[in-house]
Amino acid sequence: MSHTATPTVVDKKQQLVSAAFQLFYQRGVHQVGINEVLSAAGVAKKTLYHHFPAKQELLLAVLEQRATAWLDWMAGCLSQVQQGAPALQVFFLALHDWFAGEVPQLHSFHGCFFTKVALEVQDPAVQARCQQFRLDLAALLMPHLQCCWPQEQQASAKLAMLLLLKDGAETEAALNADPTAAMRALSLWQLAARHPA
């Protein structure tokens, strides 16, 4: 009997998280009411509060799901090429595909979800989860940087530059609906990578 009950519970919870992500990502957290999430998810209010007693808990679950999906996607992209410089180039090519709406599992592009949430929601737990995404991304990229710059100081400096280029490309792509921002960031990266940090 438990085998038939469990998937339903999981499905309802997943429906809530997926619906909330779509609404929060497109319109912002504070602009979306709980009733809108319920309507989009097709779930009763009692079910929502069973899984997420507060909106903050729902948001944290949304952030967790998005982090896993985004990082798994990027790790998959990087794993398809040789470690080091080729993977760092693929990083920007993958961003271009995401900006252009060519990554179905990430949905349509509306900027960096974690940056948007961090700027909008000043809750410490939410801020910490957004920062953790950035740390996890850094950990994903660092082995590729260390292949090119074995010295820790140089690799760290290049990581900071890489993340700044990502942030700038995401912002430009979101504000101007311009996926080519990733390719311009790649050109800047290639130029910077030729010079020691």
C-alpha positions in Angstrom: 0.0 0.0 0.0 2.8 2.4 0.8 4.1 1.9 -2.8 0.9 3.6 -4.2 0.7 6.4 -1.6 4.3 7.6 -1.7 4.5 8.7 -5.3 1.3 10.8 -4.9 2.9 12.6 -1.9 6.1 13.2 -3.8 4.2 14.3 -6.9 2.2 16.9 -5.0 5.3 18.3 -3.4 7.1 18.4 -6.7 4.1 20.1 -8.3 4.3 22.8 -5.7 8.0 23.3 -6.1 7.9 23.3 -9.9 4.9 25.7 -10.0 6.5 28.0 -7.5 9.8 28.1 -9.4 8.1 29.2 -12.6 6.2 32.0 -10.9 9.1 33.2 -8.7 11.5 33.1 -11.6 9.4 35.1 -14.0 7.8 37.6 -11.6 9.7 37.6 -8.3 9.0 36.1 -4.9 7.2 38.9 -3.3 4.9 39.5 -6.3 3.6 35.9 -6.2 0.9 35.0 -3.7 0.5 31.5 -2.2 -2.9 31.2 -3.9 -1.3 31.7 -7.3 1.1 28.8 -6.5 -1.8 26.6 -5.4 -3.7 27.4 -8.6 -0.7 26.8 -10.9 0.2 23.5 -9.1 -3.4 22.3 -8.8 -2.9 21.5 -5.2 -5.0 22.2 -2.1 -3.9 24.7 0.5 -3.9 21.9 3.2 -1.3 20.0 1.1 0.8 23.1 0.7 1.0 23.7 4.4 1.6 20.0 5.1 4.8 20.2 3.0 5.7 23.9 3.5 4.4 25.6 6.6 5.8 28.9 5.5 6.5 30.6 2.1 10.2 30.7 3.1 10.4 26.9 3.3 8.8 26.6 -0.1 11.3 29.1 -1.5 14.2 27.2 0.0 12.9 24.0 -1.6 12.7 25.8 -4.9 16.3 27.1 -4.6 17.5 23.6 -3.8 15.8 22.1 -6.8 17.0 24.8 -9.1 20.6 24.5 -7.8 20.6 20.8 -8.4 19.1 21.1 -11.9 21.4 23.9 -13.0 24.7 22.4 -11.6 23.9 18.9 -12.9 23.3 20.4 -16.3 26.5 22.4 -16.3 28.5 19.5 -15.0 27.2 17.4 -17.8 28.2 20.0 -20.4 31.7 20.3 -18.9 32.2 16.5 -18.8 31.7 16.2 -22.5 35.1 17.7 -23.3 38.7 17.6 -22.0 39.3 19.1 -18.6 40.9 22.5 -18.5 40.7 25.1 -21.3 38.2 23.2 -23.5 35.8 22.9 -20.6 36.1 26.5 -19.7 35.2 27.4 -23.3 32.2 25.1 -23.1 31.1 26.8 -20.0 30.4 30.0 -22.0 28.9 28.0 -25.0 26.5 26.3 -22.5 25.5 29.7 -21.1 24.8 30.9 -24.7 22.5 27.9 -25.2 20.7 28.6 -21.9 20.3 32.3 -22.7 18.9 31.4 -26.1 16.3 29.1 -24.5 17.8 25.9 -25.9 18.1 24.1 -22.6 14.5 22.7 -22.0 15.3 21.3 -18.5 16.2 24.8 -17.3 13.0 26.4 -18.8 13.1 29.8 -20.5 15.8 32.2 -19.5 15.0 35.1 -17.1 18.4 35.8 -15.6 20.2 34.2 -12.7 17.5 32.9 -10.3 19.9 33.0 -7.3 21.0 36.6 -7.9 17.4 37.7 -8.3 16.2 36.0 -5.1 19.3 37.2 -3.1 18.5 40.8 -4.1 14.8 40.5 -3.3 14.6 38.3 -0.2 16.7 39.4 2.8 16.1 36.3 4.9 19.4 34.8 6.2 18.6 31.2 5.3 17.6 32.3 1.7 20.8 34.4 1.4 22.9 31.5 2.6 21.4 29.1 0.1 22.0 31.6 -2.8 25.6 32.0 -1.7 26.0 28.2 -1.5 25.0 27.9 -5.1 27.9 30.2 -6.0 30.3 28.2 -3.9 29.1 25.0 -5.5 29.6 26.5 -9.0 33.1 27.7 -8.0 33.9 24.1 -6.8 32.7 22.8 -10.2 34.9 25.2 -12.2 38.0 25.2 -10.0 39.5 21.8 -11.2 39.4 23.1 -14.8 41.1 26.4 -13.8 43.7 24.5 -11.8 44.6 22.5 -15.0 45.5 25.8 -16.6 46.9 27.7 -13.6 48.4 25.2 -11.0 49.2 28.0 -8.6 46.3 28.5 -6.2 46.5 32.3 -6.3 46.3 32.4 -10.1 43.5 29.9 -10.2 41.5 31.9 -7.6 42.0 35.1 -9.5 40.8 33.5 -12.7 37.8 32.1 -10.9 36.8 35.5 -9.7 37.1 36.8 -13.3 35.2 33.9 -14.7 32.3 34.5 -12.3 32.2 38.2 -13.0 32.0 37.5 -16.7 29.2 35.0 -16.1 27.3 37.6 -14.0 27.7 40.3 -16.6 26.7 38.0 -19.4 23.6 36.9 -17.5 22.6 40.4 -16.7 23.1 41.7 -20.3 21.3 38.7 -21.8 18.3 39.1 -19.4 18.0 42.9 -19.8 18.5 43.0 -23.6 17.2 39.5 -24.5 20.6 39.0 -26.1 22.0 35.5 -25.9 25.2 36.6 -27.7 26.3 38.2 -24.4 27.8 34.8 -23.6 30.0 34.8 -26.7 31.2 38.3 -25.9 32.1 37.1 -22.4 33.9 34.2 -23.9 36.0 36.6 -26.1 36.9 38.6 -23.0 37.8 35.4 -21.1 40.0 34.1 -23.9 41.8 37.5 -24.0 42.3 37.5 -20.2 43.3 33.9 -20.1 46.4 34.7 -22.2 47.8 36.8 -19.5 48.9 35.8 -16.0 46.7 36.8 -13.1 
